[in-house]
Amino acid sequence: MELKLKRIYESPAETDGFRILVDRLWPRGVKKKAAQLDAWLKDSAPSPDLRKWFDHDPEKFAAFKERYEEELVMNQQTAAAVAEILKQLEATDITLVYAARDPEINHVVVLRDYVESQRK
């Protein structure tokens, strides 16, 4: 099955499959019904301290990636969230939904790559 990424501000589509919000905070201006989510895995997002430190600064992305990957491995709640994503991937396509503006420099890119590495 396929693992995709999509901003929550983009319209949901049938091709999204199982839609999982992977942000710790609910996105501004989005109504829960309109988001059409199947799950909200808050614990798959970076810790509040890491998120605040990173602040979507492209110069910090490499260091952020390393720290976030450590969290994905070391934090039991985060590991459980990743396990849930992997379980769903066995049955259907998944779209990881996020609110960050930059589609390439954000935690969901790191999460997707980490989940893909665990599938192998």
Buried (B, 14 or more C-beta within 10 A) or exposed (E): EEBBBBBBBEEBEEEBBBBBBBBBEBBEEBEEEEBEBBBBBBBBBBBEEBBEBBEBEEEBBEEBBEBBBEBBEEBEEBBEBBEBBBEBBEEEBBBBBBBBEEEEBBBBBBBBEBBEEBEE
